[in-house]
Amino acid sequence: MRLLTWFRALVPALMLAAPLTAAAQGEVVVYCTVQEEWCRPMVAAFEKATGIKVLMNRKSSGEFYAQIKAEAANPRGDIWWGGTGDPHLQAAEEGLTEPYKSSRLAELQDWAVRQAEASKFRTVGVYAGALGYSYNTEQLKKKNIPEPKCWADLIKPQFKDEIQVANPNSSGTSYTMLATLVQLMGEDKAFDYLKALHKNVNQYTKSGAAPARAAATGESMVGITFQHDAVVQAVGGAPVKIVSPCEGTGYEIGSMSIIKGAKNMENAKKWYDWALTPEAQAIGAREKVSYQVPSNKNASVPAGAPKLSEIKLINYDFVKYGSSAERTRLLTKWDKEVSTLPK
């Protein structure tokens, strides 16, 4: 009888203790900027490796930058993973992110380390990819339009309402295009080009990768994106051809930052260190959703990834065009001089 009484007393105690044990590893809130199909397996792998519960939210780079700034007094996110480096650098300059030197820094490519140094270690490079565009070969043939090979081809009258590109306010991809054209052509000629391109754009999307999907399905003939986003569609069997513009093009250093005042700071650092490992950086390629060049020297470059050494890349000034003043100025100018124009 005493044993039964003891057991009855023990059961509630065990029931109370169980949730405490399960929650011992805590949680981390991840703001994920790559495509959803890459975010989800990253979350699953991290949870399995660490026992830490991940609460994930997915938005474009510009959207998360604005959200982190709006939440600065009461941060809701812990770590911002992925997306073009320019808004990460702007957030770093504005003190919205936390300095952190990972023990993995020595394993990273020089361009990833330079990103960390430029931000005073408030962000770090996790992958790199070149800007370009893709076009639907079936649509092009059907409309009997010559194959586009250069930026200059996209402003020709044949492409009226045939081009999709993201809005540079919400999309890091499209801001990279804006900054690339300014560096490639000079500011005045770049804005003349963007005004001419505007006549041929059928939609400005929120997401930088969306135009690649539109070109793949034939919703739009041309999608301006990072080339690796178009590779995803090509690997999936879509009738698309990927173009590295003949004049030259810019590139991104996809980045990662710990949000200042993160409520789960230690777990944010654990995600940060883990995301720089070769194992974590292989997940996107394994899932056939990532064809960027990974930042860890020991990580394999995905088969089919655009070869940066074979692309005519400009000497992209990440510090200048990732600065708060320059980014804000160019976006304001685009809003005023390009987005408001009639078709």
C-alpha positions as CSV (number, residue, x, y, z in Angstrom):
1,M,0.0,0.0,0.0
2,R,2.8,2.4,0.9
3,L,4.4,1.6,-2.5
4,L,1.1,2.5,-4.3
5,T,0.9,5.8,-2.4
6,W,4.5,6.6,-3.2
7,F,3.9,5.8,-6.9
8,R,0.8,8.1,-7.0
9,A,2.8,10.9,-5.5
10,L,5.6,10.3,-8.0
11,V,3.5,10.4,-11.2
12,P,2.5,14.2,-10.9
13,A,6.1,15.0,-10.1
14,L,7.3,13.2,-13.2
15,M,4.7,14.9,-15.3
16,L,5.9,18.3,-14.1
17,A,9.5,17.4,-14.7
18,A,9.1,16.1,-18.3
19,P,8.3,19.4,-20.0
20,L,11.2,21.0,-18.2
21,T,13.6,18.4,-19.5
22,A,12.2,18.7,-23.1
23,A,12.5,22.5,-23.0
24,A,16.0,22.5,-21.5
25,Q,17.6,23.3,-24.9
26,G,15.3,26.2,-25.4
27,E,14.5,27.8,-28.7
28,V,15.8,30.2,-31.3
29,V,13.9,32.5,-33.7
30,V,15.4,32.5,-37.2
31,Y,14.6,35.1,-39.8
32,C,15.3,33.2,-43.0
33,T,15.8,35.0,-46.3
34,V,16.5,32.2,-48.8
35,Q,13.6,30.3,-50.4
36,E,11.2,28.4,-48.1
37,E,12.4,25.1,-49.6
38,W,15.8,25.7,-48.3
39,C,14.8,27.2,-44.9
40,R,12.8,24.2,-43.9
41,P,15.5,21.5,-44.2
42,M,18.0,23.8,-42.5
43,V,15.6,24.1,-39.5
44,A,15.0,20.4,-39.3
45,A,18.8,19.6,-39.4
46,F,19.6,22.2,-36.7
47,E,16.8,20.9,-34.4
48,K,18.1,17.3,-34.9
49,A,21.7,18.3,-34.3
50,T,21.1,20.4,-31.2
51,G,17.7,19.7,-29.7
52,I,17.0,23.4,-29.9
53,K,13.5,24.3,-31.1
54,V,13.5,26.7,-34.1
55,L,10.8,29.2,-34.8
56,M,11.3,30.3,-38.4
57,N,9.9,33.2,-40.4
58,R,10.7,33.7,-44.1
59,K,10.8,37.1,-45.9
60,S,13.0,38.9,-48.4
61,S,16.1,40.8,-47.4
62,G,14.7,44.3,-47.5
63,E,11.6,43.2,-45.6
64,F,13.6,41.7,-42.8
65,Y,15.9,44.7,-42.6
66,A,12.8,46.9,-42.2
67,Q,11.3,44.6,-39.6
68,I,14.5,44.3,-37.6
69,K,14.8,48.1,-37.5
70,A,11.2,48.4,-36.5
71,E,11.6,45.8,-33.7
72,A,14.9,47.3,-32.4
73,A,13.5,48.4,-29.1
74,N,12.0,44.9,-28.5
75,P,13.7,42.3,-30.8
76,R,11.5,39.4,-31.8
77,G,14.1,37.6,-33.9
78,D,17.4,36.1,-32.8
79,I,19.3,35.5,-36.0
80,W,18.9,36.6,-39.6
81,W,20.2,33.9,-42.0
82,G,20.7,34.4,-45.7
83,G,19.9,37.1,-48.2
84,T,22.1,39.6,-49.9
85,G,24.8,41.3,-47.9
86,D,23.9,44.9,-48.5
87,P,21.0,45.1,-46.1
88,H,23.0,43.1,-43.6
89,L,25.8,45.6,-43.9
90,Q,23.3,48.5,-43.5
91,A,21.9,46.8,-40.3
92,A,25.4,46.4,-39.0
93,E,26.3,50.1,-39.6
94,E,23.1,51.1,-37.8
95,G,23.9,48.9,-34.8
96,L,21.0,46.6,-35.3
97,T,23.1,43.5,-35.2
98,E,25.5,42.0,-32.6
99,P,29.3,41.6,-33.1
100,Y,30.4,37.9,-33.0
101,K,33.6,36.2,-34.1
102,S,32.8,32.5,-34.8
103,S,35.5,29.9,-34.2
104,R,34.7,28.9,-37.8
105,L,36.1,32.1,-39.3
106,A,39.4,30.4,-40.2
107,E,37.6,27.9,-42.4
108,L,35.9,30.5,-44.6
109,Q,36.7,31.9,-48.0
110,D,38.4,35.3,-48.1
111,W,35.3,37.0,-49.4
112,A,33.3,35.8,-46.5
113,V,35.9,37.0,-44.0
114,R,36.1,40.4,-45.7
115,Q,32.4,40.7,-45.2
116,A,32.8,40.1,-41.5
117,E,35.7,42.5,-41.2
118,A,33.8,45.2,-43.2
119,S,31.0,45.0,-40.7
120,K,33.2,44.9,-37.6
121,F,32.1,41.2,-37.3
122,R,28.4,42.1,-37.1
123,T,27.7,39.9,-40.2
124,V,29.5,37.1,-42.1
125,G,29.4,35.7,-45.6
126,V,27.6,32.3,-46.0
127,Y,27.4,32.0,-49.8
128,A,28.1,33.9,-53.0
129,G,26.3,34.1,-56.3
130,A,26.3,36.1,-59.5
131,L,23.5,38.3,-60.9
132,G,22.0,37.6,-64.3
133,Y,18.8,36.6,-65.9
134,S,17.0,33.7,-67.5
135,Y,14.6,33.4,-70.3
136,N,12.0,30.9,-71.4
137,T,13.4,29.3,-74.6
138,E,10.0,28.1,-75.8
139,Q,8.4,31.6,-75.4
140,L,11.3,33.2,-77.1
141,K,11.1,30.8,-80.1
142,K,7.3,31.2,-80.3
143,K,7.6,35.0,-80.5
144,N,10.6,34.8,-82.8
145,I,12.7,37.2,-80.6
146,P,16.5,37.1,-80.9
147,E,18.4,35.5,-78.0
148,P,19.3,38.2,-75.4
149,K,22.9,38.1,-74.3
150,C,23.5,41.5,-72.7
151,W,21.8,44.0,-70.3
152,A,21.3,46.2,-73.4
153,D,19.1,43.6,-75.0
154,L,16.5,43.8,-72.2
155,I,15.4,47.3,-73.1
156,K,14.6,46.5,-76.7
157,P,11.0,47.0,-77.8
158,Q,10.5,43.2,-78.4
159,F,10.6,42.7,-74.7
160,K,7.6,45.0,-73.9
161,D,5.8,43.5,-70.9
162,E,8.0,40.4,-71.1
163,I,10.3,41.0,-68.1
164,Q,9.8,40.3,-64.4
165,V,12.1,41.7,-61.7
166,A,11.7,42.3,-58.0
167,N,11.2,45.7,-56.3
168,P,14.6,46.8,-54.8
169,N,13.0,48.0,-51.7
170,S,11.9,44.5,-50.6
171,S,14.4,42.5,-52.5
172,G,18.1,42.3,-51.9
173,T,18.5,40.7,-55.4
174,S,17.0,43.7,-57.1
175,Y,18.9,46.2,-55.0
176,T,22.1,44.3,-56.1
177,M,20.9,44.9,-59.7
178,L,20.4,48.6,-59.0
179,A,23.8,49.0,-57.4
180,T,25.4,46.8,-60.1
181,L,24.1,49.0,-63.0
182,V,25.3,52.2,-61.2
183,Q,28.8,50.8,-60.9
184,L,28.8,49.3,-64.4
185,M,27.3,52.3,-66.3
186,G,27.6,55.3,-64.0
187,E,24.6,56.7,-62.1
188,D,23.0,58.8,-64.8
189,K,23.2,56.1,-67.5
190,A,22.1,53.5,-65.1
191,F,18.9,55.4,-64.2
192,D,18.2,56.0,-67.9
193,Y,18.5,52.3,-68.4
194,L,16.2,51.5,-65.5
195,K,13.6,53.9,-66.9
196,A,13.8,52.2,-70.3
197,L,13.6,48.7,-68.6
198,H,10.5,49.9,-66.7
199,K,8.6,49.9,-70.0
200,N,9.3,46.3,-70.4
201,V,8.6,45.1,-66.9
202,N,5.3,43.4,-66.4
203,Q,5.6,43.0,-62.6
204,Y,7.8,44.1,-59.7
205,T,7.7,41.2,-57.3
206,K,8.5,41.2,-53.5
207,S,10.8,38.2,-53.7
208,G,14.1,38.2,-55.7
209,A,13.7,34.6,-56.7
210,A,10.1,34.9,-58.0
211,P,11.1,36.1,-61.5
212,A,13.1,32.9,-62.1
213,R,10.0,30.8,-61.3
214,A,7.9,33.1,-63.6
215,A,10.3,32.6,-66.5
216,A,10.3,28.8,-65.8
217,T,6.6,28.5,-66.0
218,G,6.2,30.9,-69.0
219,E,4.3,33.4,-66.9
220,S,7.0,35.8,-68.0
221,M,9.6,35.4,-70.8
222,V,12.5,36.9,-68.8
223,G,13.3,36.9,-65.1
224,I,16.1,39.0,-63.7
225,T,17.5,37.2,-60.6
226,F,20.7,35.7,-59.2
227,Q,21.8,33.0,-61.6
228,H,21.6,30.2,-59.0
229,D,17.9,30.8,-58.6
230,A,17.5,30.1,-62.3
231,V,19.6,27.0,-62.0
232,V,17.1,25.6,-59.6
233,Q,14.4,25.9,-62.3
234,A,16.7,24.5,-65.0
235,V,17.6,21.5,-62.9
236,G,13.9,20.9,-62.3
237,G,13.4,20.6,-66.1
238,A,12.1,24.1,-67.0
239,P,12.9,25.3,-70.5
240,V,15.1,28.2,-69.4
241,K,18.5,29.5,-70.5
242,I,20.7,31.4,-68.0
243,V,22.6,34.5,-69.1
244,S,25.6,36.2,-67.7
245,P,25.3,39.7,-69.3
246,C,28.0,40.5,-71.8
247,E,28.8,43.9,-70.3
248,G,29.6,42.4,-66.9
249,T,27.5,41.8,-63.8
250,G,27.5,42.1,-60.0
251,Y,27.4,39.4,-57.3
252,E,26.1,38.9,-53.8
253,I,27.7,37.7,-50.6
254,G,24.7,36.1,-48.9
255,S,25.2,36.9,-45.2
256,M,24.2,36.0,-41.6
257,S,23.8,38.3,-38.6
258,I,22.8,38.0,-34.9
259,I,20.1,40.5,-34.0
260,K,21.1,42.9,-31.3
261,G,19.3,42.2,-28.0
262,A,18.3,38.7,-29.1
263,K,16.4,37.0,-26.4
264,N,18.0,33.7,-27.2
265,M,21.5,34.9,-27.7
266,E,23.4,31.7,-26.9
267,N,21.2,29.7,-29.2
268,A,21.6,32.3,-31.9
269,K,25.4,31.8,-31.6
270,K,24.9,28.1,-31.9
271,W,23.0,28.5,-35.1
272,Y,25.6,30.9,-36.4
273,D,28.5,28.5,-35.7
274,W,26.5,25.5,-37.1
275,A,25.5,27.3,-40.3
276,L,29.1,27.9,-41.2
277,T,30.0,24.1,-41.1
278,P,30.4,22.2,-44.3
279,E,27.6,19.9,-43.2
280,A,25.1,22.7,-42.9
281,Q,26.3,24.3,-46.1
282,A,25.7,21.1,-48.0
283,I,22.0,21.0,-47.1
284,G,20.7,23.3,-49.9
285,A,22.5,21.4,-52.6
286,R,21.3,18.1,-51.2
287,E,17.8,19.3,-51.4
288,K,18.4,20.7,-54.9
289,V,17.3,24.2,-53.9
290,S,20.8,25.9,-53.6
291,Y,23.4,26.4,-56.3
292,Q,25.3,29.2,-54.6
293,V,29.1,28.9,-53.8
294,P,29.3,28.1,-50.1
295,S,31.6,30.1,-47.8
296,N,33.3,27.2,-46.0
297,K,36.4,26.1,-47.9
298,N,35.7,22.5,-47.0
299,A,32.1,22.5,-48.4
300,S,31.5,21.1,-51.8
301,V,30.4,23.5,-54.6
302,P,27.0,22.1,-55.9
303,A,27.1,20.5,-59.3
304,G,25.5,23.0,-61.7
305,A,26.4,26.1,-59.7
306,P,27.5,29.0,-61.9
307,K,31.3,29.2,-62.0
308,L,32.2,32.6,-60.7
309,S,35.7,32.4,-62.3
310,E,34.0,32.2,-65.8
311,I,31.7,35.1,-65.3
312,K,32.6,38.7,-66.1
313,L,32.2,40.1,-62.6
314,I,32.5,43.8,-61.7
315,N,34.6,44.9,-58.7
316,Y,31.4,45.3,-56.6
317,D,31.9,47.8,-53.7
318,F,30.1,46.1,-50.9
319,V,31.0,48.7,-48.3
320,K,29.8,51.7,-50.2
321,Y,26.6,50.1,-51.6
322,G,25.8,48.4,-48.3
323,S,26.1,51.7,-46.4
324,S,22.9,53.1,-44.9
325,A,23.3,56.5,-46.7
326,E,24.0,55.1,-50.2
327,R,21.4,52.4,-50.0
328,T,18.7,54.8,-48.8
329,R,19.6,57.4,-51.4
330,L,19.5,55.0,-54.4
331,L,16.2,53.4,-53.3
332,T,14.6,56.8,-52.8
333,K,15.8,57.9,-56.2
334,W,14.4,54.7,-57.8
335,D,11.1,55.2,-56.1
336,K,10.9,58.8,-57.3
337,E,12.3,58.5,-60.8
338,V,11.5,54.9,-61.9
339,S,8.6,53.2,-60.1
340,T,6.2,56.1,-60.6
341,L,6.7,56.3,-64.4
342,P,3.8,55.3,-66.7
343,K,4.2,52.2,-68.8
